[in-house]
């Protein structure tokens, strides 16, 4: 069993990286936060053409089958570029709807024609419900179609627009494995986001001078950046191991372990990035601030580290 990406996975990640490099995601994030979804939708369409959303859709519904390793590979790159929108939620919805047999949305999801938001069991709100084509809610062990309320819950990340929802029509039993898959996809987003923050912080430390020297030459800065790298690299194999255990009895446990490590690593890296950049890291016009805010907002998405520590301990 290998806990590292294959050459095919690395090529897939590289192709997504190049696609998103050309998409100007900081502008799309700012537009999304202001209510202009056109640039974000354009990126969404490009991701669908690259096959991202088909990774959670069965072949008989125009997908490529549920491929957890490929899905976390994609989510890592989407996190690294901080792509806005209900990405994890749409993947979760595909798996949830497949399990209920309510499959008429699946071809649209695979084609990138449908954004779907999901209010998870532990959260009373749905991400970007105002732009989603379908809103789902999990209450207990039941999956519902839901209606978003008008009230918007504030988020530290302005591109994460959170809406309370009201369940309406029951669709069937909410598949627990599909919810765990969403948690794992969120963990992969954490890892990509943290890796981007580490990269830009290292670059900044090489060029920002104090007392006649780049700040990256000082041991204190080196140690903080090295600690961030260790945390991120420790989380990486846990994510791949969890993806490989999909369908096995240990998947739930492995997913919680991955989410704990990735969420904590990304959050710690965001704090390090803020320390390295100083006051400019708070500046809304400075692109890394978008990643720093998202790291904090995602920290509790799909279950906080505390929630998953409880789950992990219960499984031992």
C-alpha positions in Angstrom: 0.0 0.0 0.0 1.4 3.4 -1.0 0.6 6.6 0.8 2.0 8.9 -1.9 0.6 10.0 -5.2 1.4 8.1 -8.3 2.8 9.7 -11.5 -0.7 9.9 -12.9 -1.9 11.7 -9.8 1.0 14.2 -10.0 0.2 14.9 -13.6 -3.5 15.5 -12.7 -2.5 17.8 -9.9 -0.1 19.7 -12.2 -2.7 20.2 -14.9 -5.2 21.6 -12.3 -2.4 23.9 -10.9 -1.7 25.3 -14.4 -5.4 25.8 -15.0 -5.9 27.6 -11.8 -2.7 29.7 -12.1 -4.3 31.2 -15.3 -7.7 31.8 -13.6 -6.7 34.7 -11.3 -8.4 33.1 -8.2 -7.8 36.2 -5.9 -10.0 38.3 -8.2 -12.6 35.5 -8.3 -12.6 35.2 -4.5 -13.1 39.0 -4.1 -15.9 39.0 -6.7 -17.5 36.0 -5.0 -17.5 37.8 -1.7 -19.2 40.8 -3.2 -21.9 38.7 -4.8 -20.5 38.5 -8.3 -20.4 34.8 -9.1 -19.5 35.0 -12.8 -15.7 34.6 -12.4 -16.2 31.8 -9.9 -18.7 30.0 -12.2 -16.2 30.3 -15.0 -13.6 28.5 -12.9 -16.2 25.9 -11.9 -16.9 25.2 -15.6 -13.2 24.8 -16.3 -12.8 22.4 -13.3 -15.8 20.3 -14.6 -14.1 20.1 -18.0 -11.0 18.8 -16.3 -13.1 16.1 -14.7 -13.1 17.2 -11.1 -16.8 16.8 -10.3 -17.1 13.6 -12.2 -14.8 12.0 -9.6 -17.7 11.6 -7.2 -20.3 10.5 -9.8 -20.9 6.9 -10.9 -20.1 6.0 -14.5 -23.8 5.3 -15.3 -24.6 8.9 -14.5 -21.8 10.5 -16.7 -19.1 10.4 -14.1 -16.0 8.3 -13.8 -17.0 6.5 -10.6 -16.2 7.4 -7.0 -12.4 7.8 -6.9 -11.3 9.0 -3.5 -7.6 9.3 -4.2 -8.1 11.3 -7.3 -10.7 13.4 -5.4 -8.3 14.4 -2.6 -5.7 15.1 -5.2 -8.0 17.6 -6.9 -9.2 19.1 -3.6 -5.6 19.7 -2.6 -5.1 21.9 -5.7 -8.4 23.6 -5.2 -7.4 24.4 -1.6 -3.9 25.6 -2.7 -5.6 28.1 -5.0 -8.4 28.9 -2.5 -11.1 28.4 -5.2 -14.4 29.7 -3.9 -17.7 27.9 -3.9 -19.3 24.7 -2.4 -16.7 22.4 -3.8 -16.6 19.8 -1.0 -20.4 20.1 -0.6 -21.0 19.3 -4.3 -18.8 16.2 -4.1 -20.6 15.2 -0.9 -24.0 15.7 -2.5 -23.0 13.4 -5.4 -22.2 10.6 -3.0 -25.2 11.3 -0.8 -27.7 11.3 -3.7 -26.1 8.2 -5.2 -26.7 6.3 -1.9 -30.4 7.4 -1.8 -31.0 6.5 -5.4 -32.2 10.0 -6.2 -29.8 10.4 -9.1 -31.3 12.8 -11.6 -29.0 15.6 -10.4 -25.8 13.5 -10.9 -25.2 14.2 -14.7 -25.5 17.9 -14.0 -23.1 17.7 -11.2 -20.6 15.8 -13.3 -20.9 18.3 -16.1 -20.4 21.3 -13.8 -23.9 22.6 -14.5 -25.0 22.2 -10.9 -23.6 23.6 -7.7 -24.9 21.8 -4.6 -24.7 22.9 -1.0 -25.1 20.7 2.0 -25.8 21.6 5.6 -23.9 18.9 7.5 -25.3 17.2 10.7 -23.2 19.4 13.0 -23.9 22.7 11.2 -27.2 24.5 10.8 -26.0 26.4 7.8 -25.2 25.7 4.1 -22.3 27.3 2.2 -23.3 29.6 -0.7 -26.9 28.5 -0.6 -27.8 31.7 -2.5 -26.0 30.5 -5.6 -26.4 26.8 -5.2 -28.8 25.0 -7.7 -29.7 22.5 -5.0 -29.5 22.7 -1.2 -29.4 19.6 0.9 -29.5 19.2 4.7 -28.6 16.2 6.9 -30.6 16.0 10.1 -30.0 12.9 12.2 -29.6 10.1 9.7 -32.0 11.6 7.1 -31.1 13.5 3.9 -33.5 16.3 3.0 -33.9 18.8 0.2 -33.8 22.2 1.9 -34.7 25.8 1.5 -32.2 28.5 2.4 -33.3 31.3 4.8 -32.5 34.9 3.9 -30.3 35.5 7.0 -26.6 35.3 6.2 -24.3 34.1 8.9 -21.1 36.0 9.0 -17.8 34.3 8.3 -14.2 35.4 8.8 -13.7 34.5 5.2 -15.9 36.9 3.2 -16.1 34.4 0.3 -17.8 31.8 2.5 -21.4 32.9 2.5 -23.3 30.9 5.1 -27.1 30.5 5.1 -29.4 28.9 7.6 -31.6 26.3 5.9 -35.0 24.7 6.5 -35.4 21.0 5.6 -38.4 20.4 3.3 -38.6 17.0 1.4 -37.0 13.9 2.8 -34.9 12.1 0.2 -33.7 9.0 2.2 -31.1 7.9 4.6 -27.9 10.0 4.7 -25.0 7.7 3.9 -22.4 8.1 6.6 -19.5 7.2 4.3 -20.5 10.1 2.0 -20.2 12.5 4.9 -16.8 11.1 5.8 -15.8 11.5 2.2 -16.7 15.2 2.5 -14.6 15.5 5.7 -11.6 13.9 3.9 -12.1 16.3 0.9 -12.1 19.2 3.3 -8.9 17.9 4.9 -7.2 17.8 1.5 -8.3 21.5 1.0 -6.6 22.3 4.3 -3.4 20.7 3.1 -3.3 22.6 -0.2 -4.2 25.9 1.5 -1.4 25.4 4.1 1.1 24.5 1.4 0.3 27.7 -0.5 0.7 29.8 2.7 4.0 28.2 3.4 5.3 28.8 -0.1 4.4 32.5 -0.1 5.8 32.9 3.4 9.2 31.4 2.4 9.3 33.6 -0.7 8.5 36.7 1.4 11.1 35.8 4.0 13.7 35.6 1.2 13.0 39.2 0.0 11.9 41.1 3.1 14.9 42.8 4.7 15.4 43.9 8.3 18.7 45.3 9.7 20.3 44.7 6.3 19.4 41.0 6.0 16.5 39.0 4.6 14.3 37.9 7.5 14.6 34.4 6.3 18.2 34.3 7.6 17.1 34.6 11.2 16.8 31.4 13.1 13.5 32.2 14.7 11.9 32.6 11.3 13.5 29.5 9.9 12.3 27.5 12.8 8.7 28.6 12.4 8.7 27.8 8.7 10.3 24.5 9.3 7.7 23.6 11.9 5.0 24.5 9.5 6.5 22.2 6.8 6.8 19.3 9.2 3.2 19.7 10.3 2.0 19.7 6.7 4.1 16.8 5.6 2.9 14.8 8.6 -0.7 15.4 7.5 -0.2 14.4 3.9 0.2 10.6 4.3 -2.7 10.5 6.7 -4.9 12.0 3.9 -3.7 9.5 1.3 -4.0 6.6 3.7 -7.7 7.6 4.5 -8.4 7.9 0.8 -7.0 4.4 0.2 -9.1 3.0 3.1 -12.4 4.2 1.5 -14.9 1.4 1.7 -13.1 -0.4 4.6 -14.1 -0.5 8.2 -11.3 2.0 9.2 -12.3 4.7 6.8 -14.2 6.8 9.4 -11.3 6.6 11.9 -8.7 7.3 9.2 -10.7 10.3 8.0 -10.9 11.8 11.5 -7.2 11.4 11.9 -6.5 13.1 8.6 -8.9 16.0 9.4 -7.3 16.7 12.7 -3.8 16.8 11.4 -4.6 18.8 8.2 -6.8 21.3 10.0 -4.3 22.0 12.8 -1.4 22.1 10.3 -3.1 24.6 8.0 -4.2 26.8 10.9 -0.7 26.8 12.4 0.8 27.6 9.0 -1.7 30.5 8.6 -0.5 31.9 12.0 3.1 31.5 10.9 2.3 33.2 7.6 0.8 36.2 9.5 3.8 36.4 11.8 6.3 36.3 8.8 4.3 38.9 6.8 3.6 41.2 9.7 0.9 43.9 9.4 0.6 43.5 5.6 -0.8 40.0 6.2 -4.0 41.6 7.6 -4.4 43.8 4.5 -7.4 42.8 2.4 -5.8 44.0 -0.8 -2.8 41.6 -0.2 -3.7 38.2 -1.7 -2.2 36.0 1.1 -4.8 37.5 3.5 -7.5 35.6 1.6 -5.8 32.3 2.3 -5.1 33.2 5.9 -8.8 34.0 6.5 -9.9 30.8 4.7 -7.6 28.7 6.9 -9.4 29.9 10.0 -12.9 29.5 8.5 -12.2 26.0 7.3 -10.8 25.0 10.7 -14.2 23.9 11.9 -15.8 23.0 8.6 -17.0 19.4 8.4 -16.2 18.9 12.1 -13.7 20.8 14.3 -10.5 19.0 15.4 -12.2 18.5 18.8 -15.2 16.8 17.2 -12.9 14.5 15.3 -10.6 13.8 18.3 -13.8 12.5 20.1 -14.6 10.3 17.1 -11.1 9.0 16.9 -10.9 8.2 20.6 -14.3 6.4 20.4 -12.9 4.2 17.6 -9.9 3.0 19.5 
